[in-house]
Structures are given as structure tokens and as C-alpha cells.
Amino acid sequence: MKDFKDKVAVITGGASGVGRSLAFALGCRGARIVIGDVDREAMEAVSRDLEAEGIEARVAHCDVTALASLQALADTAEEAFGAIDLVFANAGIGAGESGAMWDYSEKDWQWCMNVNVWGVINSIRAFMPRLVARNQPAHFVITGSGNGAMVIYPDAPIYTATKAAVHAITENLHFQVQAAQSPVKVSALFPGPHVVETGLFNSGRVRPEALKKEIEGNESGITSVDDMKRMAAEYGIELKTTHPDEVAEMAVKGLEQDAFWLLATTPETEQKIRDRAEMILSRKTPEPPMVGG
Ligand SMILES: NC(=O)c1ccc[n+]([C@@H]2O[C@H](COP(=O)([O-])OP(=O)(O)OC[C@H]3O[C@@H](n4cnc5c(N)ncnc54)[C@H](O)[C@@H]3O)[C@@H](O)[C@H]2O)c1
């Protein structure tokens, strides 16, 4: 997609972080933006900020764990602006887990699976039938993570498991639109190349009451990127970070070229991907990769 002017872009989890930056990057290129998020306060703020930039936008409360909520978001977008051209299944949370996975509560797993995996499945089920039926060039972008899709970091087993599933879904969705000869393109967005300065590490702020934490003491103790930096420094690692605006620019440039991989890497992360492939091919017993790079 070369030109985003007057295109309609729906972004889940657009009230903060990567989704918010995507809204501005696309809005500044003339796209009309629809944001669905569970955080009402943050949505109001982003709505004001988009308006101040002269970007045409709608925000609507949307919980990606419920299919009906995403269908309502699709209706809102179509009623406001007409047919949808871009969908970003971006909403995601970090479960904030640490310690042995056999000690996590069912609710810890459920919350993250519901948002990160079912959120993507529900987004596909709500939007893909509309995009495919329209039979016009469109993009369906799924935010994954290199942690799960490419490398298995040892510190967040629930999150990593969800993002492994998300990548399998994304690549299969791409195969299916290709096989169907649909003009809808699928892309996999990997925020990075470093840890991105977003609210992900403080996801507890949007954890639903029904799935609230039951077991104390297995929290990671990290609730911000600064906490991560401090913790890394204790191990002598200087953690580099990326601003979400940089991620959004990288994504938009990739979409302009209809790229599947919206992926920025460093030599260190590329080496980790090679090491992992080599480890599998040589049947080497896995060793945890170092966080960062
Ligand atoms: N921050 C990173 O370093 C990083 C790295 C790789 C991947 N990601 C992925 O990027 C995506 C965006 O996260 P972010 O880093 O911008 O974090 P963020 O917390 O800043 O933004 C996530 C948004 O999703 C919303 N959300 C949470 N649960 C929701 C639900 N049930 N329904 C609708 N919206 C919901 C939140 O309210 C928030 O506005 C996620 O999928 C995340 O896994 C982030």
C-alpha cells in the first residue's frame, strides 16, 4: 500500500505504546483512525491528542477477548468512515510472571492467553470476512514478538507461549490469503529492535477483576522499562530501548512495500536467531539466550 491518504485503519490496543504511535504515523499520512481499547482514560487522552494533530479519528471501548466487542468495533469503523483498509491486531499484555510455571495460577495463564492469543483470533474472525469479501487491497497486521516467534527467552513463559502461538497464526493466515488469491496482505509486526518504551510492563493496570492475581509472590517485580533497565544493570547489562514511534515508522515503511516481516533487528538478535536454528539442526540441548541486544 503506497498511499495511506483517506485509508481507514483500525488499531486494537491503540490507546498506548505501539498502537498509539501507529495511529499517529498513519494519521499524519492522511489515514482515518479507529482505536479500540479497554483503557477508557488512555483512550480519551489519545483521542484529544489525535484531534490536536488534525487527525480524523474515533475511539471506542473494545475488549479483544470478546468477539462481539471486535465486531462492534468493525461496525463503528464502517459507520464512521466506510470500508476498512488496514487492521492492526495489536492489543497485548505482559503477564508479569516470574518463577516456576507450575506455580502460576490458571488465571495468570488465562488472562494472557485471552488477550494475546484469543484477541488475535477474535480480530481475525471479526475483520477478515469483511476484508476478504470486499476483495480490495488491504492489510491485516498482527503484532507478535521475537520472544516466542524467533527466540525463547526464559523470563516470561506465559507471554512467550502466547507469542509463539500468535506467530503460527500469523504465518498461516498469510498462507491462506495467498492460497485464496485475496488482495488482502498479512504482515507480522515485531516491535523493536530493542525493548520498546511502552506500558507493556505495567499491563496489570488493565487486568480484569474476574482474572485478578490469586497467588502473590510470583510477580517479576518489573512494572516499567526503567525497572527492566535497573534489573539488567544488576547483571552488568546495559539494556537499550526503542521508542514506539520508531516501531511505527518501521511498520509503515514495510507496509508501503507490502512486506510480511515488519521486523527491525540488531546484529545481536540476528545472531540469536541463527544460534537457535543451529541449535535445532545440531540437536543441541537448549540454553537460555541473554536478554537484550
Ligand atoms: N513493548 C515491547 O517491547 C514489545 C515487544 C514486542 C512485542 N510487543 C507487543 O506490542 C503490542 C502492543 O503493546 P505495547 O508494548 O504497546 O504495550 P502498551 O501496554 O503500551 O499497549 C497495549 C494496549 O493494549 C490495551 N489492551 C490490553 N488489554 C486489552 C484488551 N483486552 N482489549 C483491548 N485492548 C487491550 C492496553 O490498554 C494498551 O492500551 C503487544 O501485542 C505486545 O505484546 C511489545
The ligand as a Tripos MOL2 file, in Angstrom:
@<TRIPOS>MOLECULE
LIG
   44    48     1     0     0
SMALL
NO_CHARGES

@<TRIPOS>ATOM
      1 N1          6.9550   -3.1880   24.3660 N.am      1 LIG1
      2 C1          7.7200   -4.1170   23.7880 C.2       1 LIG1
      3 O1          8.9580   -4.1640   23.9790 O.2       1 LIG1
      4 C2          7.0860   -5.1280   22.8610 C.ar      1 LIG1
      5 C3          7.9310   -6.0560   22.2280 C.ar      1 LIG1
      6 C4          7.3760   -6.9970   21.3870 C.ar      1 LIG1
      7 C5          6.0060   -7.0150   21.1850 C.ar      1 LIG1
      8 N2          5.2020   -6.1020   21.8170 N.ar      1 LIG1
      9 C6          3.7620   -6.1760   21.5480 C.3       1 LIG1
     10 O2          3.2780   -4.8920   21.1450 O.3       1 LIG1
     11 C7          1.8520   -4.8560   21.3360 C.3       1 LIG1
     12 C8          1.4520   -3.5320   21.9310 C.3       1 LIG1
     13 O3          1.9260   -3.4420   23.2700 O.3       1 LIG1
     14 P1          2.7300   -2.1870   23.8340 P.3       1 LIG1
     15 O4          4.1250   -2.6440   24.0570 O.co2     1 LIG1
     16 O5          2.4650   -1.0010   23.0080 O.co2     1 LIG1
     17 O6          2.0720   -2.0720   25.3020 O.3       1 LIG1
     18 P2          1.0210   -0.9930   25.8960 P.3       1 LIG1
     19 O7          0.6220   -1.5290   27.2170 O.co2     1 LIG1
     20 O8          1.6460    0.3610   25.8610 O.co2     1 LIG1
     21 O9         -0.1960   -1.0300   24.8740 O.3       1 LIG1
     22 C9         -1.0860   -2.1320   24.8300 C.3       1 LIG1
     23 C10        -2.5120   -1.6190   24.7420 C.3       1 LIG1
     24 O10        -3.3950   -2.7610   24.6960 O.3       1 LIG1
     25 C11        -4.5290   -2.4540   25.5000 C.3       1 LIG1
     26 N3         -5.2100   -3.6830   25.9330 N.ar      1 LIG1
     27 C12        -4.8570   -4.5390   26.9080 C.ar      1 LIG1
     28 N4         -5.7790   -5.4970   27.0450 N.ar      1 LIG1
     29 C13        -6.7520   -5.2480   26.1220 C.ar      1 LIG1
     30 C14        -7.9680   -5.8820   25.7630 C.ar      1 LIG1
     31 N5         -8.4040   -6.9780   26.4150 N.pl3     1 LIG1
     32 N6         -8.6990   -5.3610   24.7580 N.ar      1 LIG1
     33 C15        -8.2920   -4.2290   24.1120 C.ar      1 LIG1
     34 N7         -7.1620   -3.5740   24.4130 N.ar      1 LIG1
     35 C16        -6.3920   -4.0860   25.3970 C.ar      1 LIG1
     36 C17        -3.9630   -1.6520   26.6600 C.3       1 LIG1
     37 O11        -4.9670   -0.9100   27.3280 O.3       1 LIG1
     38 C18        -2.9340   -0.7780   25.9410 C.3       1 LIG1
     39 O12        -3.5100    0.4450   25.5260 O.3       1 LIG1
     40 C19         1.5220   -6.0770   22.2060 C.3       1 LIG1
     41 O13         0.9430   -7.0840   21.4070 O.3       1 LIG1
     42 C20         2.8750   -6.5000   22.7380 C.3       1 LIG1
     43 O14         2.9070   -7.8780   23.0690 O.3       1 LIG1
     44 C21         5.7200   -5.1580   22.6350 C.ar      1 LIG1
@<TRIPOS>BOND
     1     1     2 1
     2     2     3 2
     3     2     4 1
     4     4     5 ar
     5     4    44 ar
     6     5     6 ar
     7     6     7 ar
     8     7     8 ar
     9     8     9 1
    10     8    44 ar
    11     9    10 1
    12     9    42 1
    13    10    11 1
    14    11    12 1
    15    11    40 1
    16    12    13 1
    17    13    14 1
    18    14    15 2
    19    14    16 1
    20    14    17 1
    21    17    18 1
    22    18    19 2
    23    18    20 1
    24    18    21 1
    25    21    22 1
    26    22    23 1
    27    23    24 1
    28    23    38 1
    29    24    25 1
    30    25    26 1
    31    25    36 1
    32    26    27 ar
    33    26    35 ar
    34    27    28 ar
    35    28    29 ar
    36    29    30 ar
    37    29    35 ar
    38    30    31 1
    39    30    32 ar
    40    32    33 ar
    41    33    34 ar
    42    34    35 ar
    43    36    37 1
    44    36    38 1
    45    38    39 1
    46    40    41 1
    47    40    42 1
    48    42    43 1
@<TRIPOS>SUBSTRUCTURE
     1 LIG1         1 GROUP 0 **** ****
